[in-house]
């Protein structure tokens, strides 16, 4: 399970970095989204990936905290997902506005100086 999770984090982060280095604005936005997904998976994996444990308190296991899932990484990832969605929506609105003004979404420093 840990190998699959680490491979997924690596593939998402690598693809995101590759897309961020592209000259098109939409590809940069998608790259930032992939990097944020990789970071979310990384934070989620830091909360001990365990299968079949209850997220709420079971009266039979009252004293042992090792039987429960850690709620803090789950809360952090949920908050990060909401913030990333809002930021992506803002970036897309800015992309559409800049495309309307310039006619293209290609980032080229030579054309911006004209």
Buried (B, 14 or more C-beta within 10 A) or exposed (E): EEEEBEEBBEEBBEBBEEBBEEEBBBBBBBBBBBBBBBBBBBBBBEBEEEEEEEEEEEEEEEEEEEBBBBEEBBEBBEEBEEEBEEBBEEBEEEBEEBBEEEEEBEBEEEEEEE
